[in-house]
Amino acid sequence: MNLNKKDQKEILEYLKLITSELTDAYNSTPDTSENSDALYFIDTARDLVDELAINVEDNQEVPVPHEDLRKDNEFIRNNYWEVWRGYHWG
């Protein structure tokens, strides 16, 4: 990535603001079954921003999400709904 210190600092400031906004979004979303996917997506986005901030701090290459991560997330979401349906209509 080879960022100069000024660019690195500016990017980190934006990432900190994004993390703050995602935290506010997470905390202002009611924790109900209807919002569980939204909370999951917000939390995942916050994790990705945190990972990017660490890489920018270290001035490393930005990782590209792997297809395996997407498959794992899809599996978790699908299993969640199957368990939820079984619990509510079981």
Summary of the structure (lengths in Angstrom):
residues: 90
radius of gyration: 16.9
end to end distance: 51.6
largest distance: 57.6
contacts: 196
relative contact order: 0.12
helix: 80%
strand: 0%
